[in-house]
Amino acid sequence: LNKVCRNIMTEYCLFSKEIRDALKQNPMFGEVIIRVENKRKRKETEFSRYLLSMEKKGFQPTPEQLEHLKFLQS
């Protein structure tokens, strides 16, 4: 696969944690996987802060929101 295909596949085809760890060892995918993981960590932080602020205002997170947070953490 060329670089563009690897980038698209890595960003939009969600691999499991085990596959991402294995691909991270591959020089062709390592840089892309690290970038995607950093982006997911940022989204996880933003979303957990959002949920925390909503809880402080008295709103309980929905099961879908909790499931999304769990997805971002995986």
The first five atom37 places (N, CA, C, CB, O) and aatype in JSON, in Angstrom:
{
  "aatype": [10, 2, 11, 19, 4, 1, 2, 9, 12, 16, 6, 18, 4, 10, 13, 15, 11, 6, 9, 1, 3, 0, 10, 11, 5, 2, 14, 12, 13, 7, 6, 19, 9, 9, 1, 19, 6, 2, 11, 1, 11, 1, 11, 6, 16, 6, 13, 15, 1, 18, 10, 10, 15, 12, 6, 11, 11, 7, 13, 5, 14, 16, 14, 6, 5, 10, 6, 8, 10, 11, 13, 10, 5, 15],
  "atom_mask": [
    [1, 1, 1, 1, 1],
    [1, 1, 1, 1, 1],
    [1, 1, 1, 1, 1],
    [1, 1, 1, 1, 1],
    [1, 1, 1, 1, 1],
    [1, 1, 1, 1, 1],
    [1, 1, 1, 1, 1],
    [1, 1, 1, 1, 1],
    [1, 1, 1, 1, 1],
    [1, 1, 1, 1, 1],
    [1, 1, 1, 1, 1],
    [1, 1, 1, 1, 1],
    [1, 1, 1, 1, 1],
    [1, 1, 1, 1, 1],
    [1, 1, 1, 1, 1],
    [1, 1, 1, 1, 1],
    [1, 1, 1, 1, 1],
    [1, 1, 1, 1, 1],
    [1, 1, 1, 1, 1],
    [1, 1, 1, 1, 1],
    [1, 1, 1, 1, 1],
    [1, 1, 1, 1, 1],
    [1, 1, 1, 1, 1],
    [1, 1, 1, 1, 1],
    [1, 1, 1, 1, 1],
    [1, 1, 1, 1, 1],
    [1, 1, 1, 1, 1],
    [1, 1, 1, 1, 1],
    [1, 1, 1, 1, 1],
    [1, 1, 1, 0, 1],
    [1, 1, 1, 1, 1],
    [1, 1, 1, 1, 1],
    [1, 1, 1, 1, 1],
    [1, 1, 1, 1, 1],
    [1, 1, 1, 1, 1],
    [1, 1, 1, 1, 1],
    [1, 1, 1, 1, 1],
    [1, 1, 1, 1, 1],
    [1, 1, 1, 1, 1],
    [1, 1, 1, 1, 1],
    [1, 1, 1, 1, 1],
    [1, 1, 1, 1, 1],
    [1, 1, 1, 1, 1],
    [1, 1, 1, 1, 1],
    [1, 1, 1, 1, 1],
    [1, 1, 1, 1, 1],
    [1, 1, 1, 1, 1],
    [1, 1, 1, 1, 1],
    [1, 1, 1, 1, 1],
    [1, 1, 1, 1, 1],
    [1, 1, 1, 1, 1],
    [1, 1, 1, 1, 1],
    [1, 1, 1, 1, 1],
    [1, 1, 1, 1, 1],
    [1, 1, 1, 1, 1],
    [1, 1, 1, 1, 1],
    [1, 1, 1, 1, 1],
    [1, 1, 1, 0, 1],
    [1, 1, 1, 1, 1],
    [1, 1, 1, 1, 1],
    [1, 1, 1, 1, 1],
    [1, 1, 1, 1, 1],
    [1, 1, 1, 1, 1],
    [1, 1, 1, 1, 1],
    [1, 1, 1, 1, 1],
    [1, 1, 1, 1, 1],
    [1, 1, 1, 1, 1],
    [1, 1, 1, 1, 1],
    [1, 1, 1, 1, 1],
    [1, 1, 1, 1, 1],
    [1, 1, 1, 1, 1],
    [1, 1, 1, 1, 1],
    [1, 1, 1, 1, 1],
    [1, 1, 1, 1, 1]
  ],
  "atom_positions": [
    [[0.84, -1.18, 0.0], [0.0, 0.0, 0.0], [0.88, 1.25, 0.0], [-0.95, 0.0, 1.22], [1.94, 1.28, 0.63]],
    [[0.42, 2.26, -0.71], [1.19, 3.5, -0.68], [0.84, 4.29, 0.58], [0.92, 4.34, -1.95], [-0.04, 3.9, 1.35]],
    [[1.53, 5.4, 0.78], [1.39, 6.16, 2.01], [-0.03, 6.7, 2.21], [2.38, 7.31, 2.02], [-0.55, 6.7, 3.32]],
    [[-0.64, 7.16, 1.13], [-2.0, 7.72, 1.22], [-2.99, 6.63, 1.65], [-2.42, 8.33, -0.14], [-3.83, 6.86, 2.52]],
    [[-2.88, 5.47, 1.05], [-3.78, 4.35, 1.41], [-3.58, 3.93, 2.86], [-3.55, 3.15, 0.49], [-4.55, 3.65, 3.56]],
    [[-2.34, 3.88, 3.31], [-2.07, 3.5, 4.7], [-2.68, 4.52, 5.65], [-0.55, 3.39, 4.96], [-3.27, 4.14, 6.67]],
    [[-2.55, 5.8, 5.33], [-3.12, 6.85, 6.19], [-4.64, 6.72, 6.26], [-2.73, 8.24, 5.67], [-5.21, 6.78, 7.35]],
    [[-5.27, 6.56, 5.13], [-6.74, 6.45, 5.09], [-7.19, 5.21, 5.84], [-7.24, 6.41, 3.64], [-8.12, 5.26, 6.65]],
    [[-6.55, 4.1, 5.57], [-6.94, 2.84, 6.21], [-6.76, 2.92, 7.73], [-6.13, 1.68, 5.64], [-7.62, 2.45, 8.48]],
    [[-5.67, 3.49, 8.18], [-5.39, 3.55, 9.6], [-6.33, 4.5, 10.33], [-3.96, 3.96, 9.84], [-6.73, 4.24, 11.46]],
    [[-6.7, 5.61, 9.68], [-7.57, 6.56, 10.34], [-9.03, 6.15, 10.35], [-7.45, 7.89, 9.68], [-9.73, 6.41, 11.33]],
    [[-9.5, 5.51, 9.3], [-10.92, 5.25, 9.17], [-11.32, 3.8, 9.38], [-11.37, 5.68, 7.84], [-12.5, 3.51, 9.6]],
    [[-10.39, 2.88, 9.33], [-10.66, 1.48, 9.66], [-10.16, 1.25, 11.08], [-9.98, 0.48, 8.63], [-8.95, 1.21, 11.31]],
    [[-11.06, 1.11, 12.01], [-10.7, 1.08, 13.41], [-10.2, -0.31, 13.79], [-11.9, 1.48, 14.28], [-10.97, -1.27, 13.86]],
    [[-8.91, -0.4, 14.03], [-8.29, -1.66, 14.42], [-8.4, -1.86, 15.92], [-6.82, -1.7, 13.97], [-8.5, -0.89, 16.68]],
    [[-8.37, -3.1, 16.35], [-8.38, -3.39, 17.78], [-7.02, -3.01, 18.37], [-8.7, -4.89, 18.04], [-6.06, -2.78, 17.65]],
    [[-6.97, -2.95, 19.68], [-5.75, -2.56, 20.38], [-4.59, -3.5, 20.04], [-5.99, -2.54, 21.9], [-3.46, -3.04, 19.85]],
    [[-4.85, -4.79, 19.97], [-3.79, -5.76, 19.67], [-3.22, -5.55, 18.27], [-4.33, -7.2, 19.81], [-2.01, -5.61, 18.08]],
    [[-4.09, -5.3, 17.32], [-3.63, -5.09, 15.95], [-2.85, -3.77, 15.85], [-4.82, -5.08, 14.97], [-1.83, -3.71, 15.16]],
    [[-3.33, -2.73, 16.53], [-2.6, -1.45, 16.51], [-1.21, -1.61, 17.11], [-3.38, -0.37, 17.27], [-0.25, -1.05, 16.6]],
    [[-1.11, -2.36, 18.2], [0.2, -2.58, 18.82], [1.13, -3.34, 17.88], [0.05, -3.35, 20.14], [2.32, -3.05, 17.81]],
    [[0.59, -4.32, 17.16], [1.4, -5.07, 16.21], [1.83, -4.2, 15.03], [0.64, -6.31, 15.71], [2.97, -4.26, 14.58]],
    [[0.9, -3.39, 14.54], [1.23, -2.53, 13.4], [2.2, -1.41, 13.78], [-0.04, -1.92, 12.83], [2.94, -0.91, 12.93]],
    [[2.18, -1.03, 15.05], [3.09, 0.03, 15.5], [4.55, -0.38, 15.34], [2.8, 0.4, 16.95], [5.42, 0.47, 15.18]],
    [[4.81, -1.67, 15.39], [6.17, -2.19, 15.23], [6.64, -2.14, 13.78], [6.25, -3.63, 15.75], [7.83, -2.15, 13.5]],
    [[5.68, -2.08, 12.85], [5.99, -2.02, 11.43], [6.38, -0.59, 11.07], [4.78, -2.52, 10.58], [5.6, 0.33, 11.34]],
    [[7.53, -0.36, 10.46], [7.96, 1.0, 10.12], [7.01, 1.73, 9.17], [9.33, 0.96, 9.5], [6.92, 2.96, 9.2]],
    [[6.29, 0.99, 8.33], [5.37, 1.63, 7.4], [4.14, 2.2, 8.11], [4.93, 0.64, 6.33], [3.58, 3.2, 7.67]],
    [[3.73, 1.59, 9.2], [2.53, 2.02, 9.91], [2.81, 2.74, 11.22], [1.67, 0.83, 10.18], [1.91, 3.38, 11.76]],
    [[4.02, 2.65, 11.74], [4.32, 3.17, 13.07], [3.97, 4.62, 13.26], [0.0, 0.0, 0.0], [3.31, 4.98, 14.24]],
    [[4.41, 5.47, 12.34], [4.17, 6.9, 12.46], [2.68, 7.23, 12.4], [4.92, 7.65, 11.36], [2.19, 8.07, 13.15]],
    [[1.97, 6.57, 11.51], [0.54, 6.82, 11.35], [-0.23, 6.35, 12.57], [0.01, 6.13, 10.08], [-1.12, 7.05, 13.04]],
    [[0.11, 5.19, 13.09], [-0.58, 4.64, 14.26], [-0.38, 5.56, 15.46], [-0.07, 3.21, 14.59], [-1.32, 5.83, 16.21]],
    [[0.83, 6.05, 15.66], [1.1, 6.95, 16.78], [0.27, 8.22, 16.64], [2.61, 7.31, 16.85], [-0.29, 8.7, 17.63]],
    [[0.18, 8.78, 15.44], [-0.6, 9.99, 15.22], [-2.08, 9.76, 15.5], [-0.41, 10.49, 13.78], [-2.73, 10.59, 16.13]],
    [[-2.6, 8.62, 15.05], [-4.01, 8.3, 15.27], [-4.28, 8.07, 16.77], [-4.42, 7.05, 14.46], [-5.3, 8.52, 17.28]],
    [[-3.37, 7.39, 17.46], [-3.55, 7.16, 18.9], [-3.51, 8.48, 19.66], [-2.46, 6.21, 19.43], [-4.28, 8.66, 20.61]],
    [[-2.63, 9.4, 19.28], [-2.59, 10.7, 19.93], [-3.89, 11.47, 19.72], [-1.42, 11.52, 19.42], [-4.37, 12.14, 20.62]],
    [[-4.44, 11.36, 18.51], [-5.71, 12.03, 18.22], [-6.84, 11.44, 19.06], [-6.05, 11.91, 16.72], [-7.69, 12.17, 19.56]],
    [[-6.84, 10.1, 19.22], [-7.87, 9.45, 20.04], [-7.72, 9.84, 21.51], [-7.78, 7.92, 19.9], [-8.72, 10.04, 22.2]],
    [[-6.48, 9.97, 21.99], [-6.27, 10.39, 23.38], [-6.79, 11.79, 23.6], [-4.78, 10.31, 23.75], [-7.38, 12.08, 24.64]],
    [[-6.57, 12.69, 22.63], [-7.09, 14.06, 22.75], [-8.61, 14.04, 22.79], [-6.59, 14.93, 21.57], [-9.21, 14.74, 23.61]],
    [[-9.24, 13.26, 21.91], [-10.7, 13.17, 21.9], [-11.22, 12.59, 23.21], [-11.17, 12.32, 20.72], [-12.25, 13.03, 23.72]],
    [[-10.51, 11.59, 23.73], [-10.92, 10.99, 25.01], [-10.86, 12.02, 26.13], [-10.02, 9.78, 25.35], [-11.78, 12.11, 26.94]],
    [[-9.8, 12.78, 26.17], [-9.65, 13.81, 27.21], [-10.75, 14.86, 27.09], [-8.27, 14.48, 27.12], [-11.37, 15.23, 28.09]],
    [[-11.0, 15.33, 25.87], [-12.05, 16.33, 25.67], [-13.41, 15.79, 26.07], [-12.07, 16.78, 24.21], [-14.19, 16.49, 26.72]],
    [[-13.71, 14.56, 25.69], [-15.02, 13.99, 25.99], [-15.18, 13.71, 27.47], [-15.22, 12.7, 25.2], [-16.27, 13.93, 28.02]],
    [[-14.14, 13.24, 28.14], [-14.26, 12.99, 29.58], [-14.41, 14.3, 30.34], [-13.04, 12.22, 30.09], [-15.12, 14.35, 31.34]],
    [[-13.75, 15.36, 29.87], [-13.95, 16.68, 30.51], [-15.37, 17.18, 30.29], [-12.94, 17.7, 29.95], [-15.96, 17.77, 31.19]],
    [[-15.91, 16.93, 29.11], [-17.29, 17.31, 28.82], [-18.25, 16.58, 29.76], [-17.64, 17.0, 27.35], [-19.15, 17.19, 30.34]],
    [[-18.05, 15.27, 29.91], [-18.92, 14.49, 30.8], [-18.79, 14.96, 32.24], [-18.59, 13.0, 30.7], [-19.79, 15.03, 32.96]],
    [[-17.59, 15.28, 32.66], [-17.39, 15.76, 34.02], [-18.1, 17.08, 34.24], [-15.89, 15.91, 34.32], [-18.72, 17.28, 35.29]],
    [[-18.03, 17.98, 33.28], [-18.71, 19.27, 33.43], [-20.23, 19.08, 33.44], [-18.31, 20.23, 32.29], [-20.93, 19.79, 34.16]],
    [[-20.74, 18.14, 32.66], [-22.17, 17.88, 32.67], [-22.61, 17.28, 34.0], [-22.55, 16.95, 31.52], [-23.7, 17.59, 34.49]],
    [[-21.77, 16.41, 34.59], [-22.11, 15.83, 35.89], [-22.12, 16.9, 36.97], [-21.11, 14.72, 36.25], [-22.95, 16.86, 37.88]],
    [[-21.21, 17.86, 36.88], [-21.19, 18.94, 37.86], [-22.44, 19.8, 37.77], [-19.95, 19.81, 37.67], [-22.87, 20.38, 38.77]],
    [[-23.03, 19.88, 36.56], [-24.26, 20.65, 36.37], [-25.5, 19.86, 36.75], [-24.36, 21.11, 34.93], [-26.61, 20.39, 36.72]],
    [[-25.32, 18.58, 37.11], [-26.44, 17.78, 37.56], [-26.99, 16.81, 36.53], [0.0, 0.0, 0.0], [-27.98, 16.13, 36.81]],
    [[-26.4, 16.73, 35.38], [-26.86, 15.8, 34.34], [-26.08, 14.5, 34.43], [-26.7, 16.43, 32.94], [-24.87, 14.51, 34.64]],
    [[-26.78, 13.39, 34.28], [-26.14, 12.09, 34.26], [-25.83, 11.71, 32.81], [-27.05, 11.02, 34.94], [-26.65, 11.93, 31.92]],
    [[-24.66, 11.14, 32.58], [-24.34, 10.72, 31.2], [-25.23, 9.56, 30.76], [-22.85, 10.31, 31.09], [-25.59, 8.69, 31.56]],
    [[-25.58, 9.57, 29.5], [-26.42, 8.5, 28.95], [-25.56, 7.26, 28.73], [-27.09, 8.96, 27.62], [-24.33, 7.35, 28.68]],
    [[-26.2, 6.1, 28.6], [-25.43, 4.88, 28.31], [-24.63, 4.99, 27.01], [-26.36, 3.68, 28.24], [-23.54, 4.42, 26.9]],
    [[-25.17, 5.7, 26.02], [-24.46, 5.88, 24.76], [-23.18, 6.7, 24.96], [-25.36, 6.56, 23.73], [-22.15, 6.4, 24.36]],
    [[-23.26, 7.72, 25.81], [-22.08, 8.54, 26.09], [-21.02, 7.72, 26.82], [-22.46, 9.78, 26.91], [-19.83, 7.84, 26.53]],
    [[-21.44, 6.91, 27.76], [-20.49, 6.06, 28.48], [-19.86, 5.03, 27.55], [-21.18, 5.36, 29.65], [-18.67, 4.72, 27.66]],
    [[-20.66, 4.5, 26.63], [-20.14, 3.54, 25.65], [-19.13, 4.21, 24.72], [-21.3, 2.93, 24.84], [-18.12, 3.61, 24.35]],
    [[-19.41, 5.47, 24.34], [-18.48, 6.2, 23.48], [-17.16, 6.47, 24.21], [-19.11, 7.53, 23.02], [-16.09, 6.36, 23.61]],
    [[-17.24, 6.81, 25.47], [-16.02, 7.01, 26.26], [-15.22, 5.73, 26.36], [-16.37, 7.54, 27.65], [-14.0, 5.74, 26.26]],
    [[-15.92, 4.62, 26.58], [-15.25, 3.31, 26.64], [-14.57, 2.98, 25.32], [-16.25, 2.19, 27.01], [-13.47, 2.44, 25.3]],
    [[-15.24, 3.32, 24.21], [-14.66, 3.12, 22.89], [-13.39, 3.95, 22.7], [-15.69, 3.46, 21.8], [-12.39, 3.46, 22.18]],
    [[-13.44, 5.19, 23.13], [-12.26, 6.05, 22.98], [-11.1, 5.58, 23.85], [-12.61, 7.49, 23.34], [-9.94, 5.79, 23.5]],
    [[-11.4, 4.94, 24.96], [-10.35, 4.45, 25.84], [-9.74, 3.15, 25.34], [-10.89, 4.25, 27.24], [-8.65, 2.79, 25.78]],
    [[-10.4, 2.45, 24.44], [-9.86, 1.17, 23.96], [-8.84, 1.37, 22.86], [-10.97, 0.28, 23.47], [-8.29, 0.39, 22.35]]
  ]
}
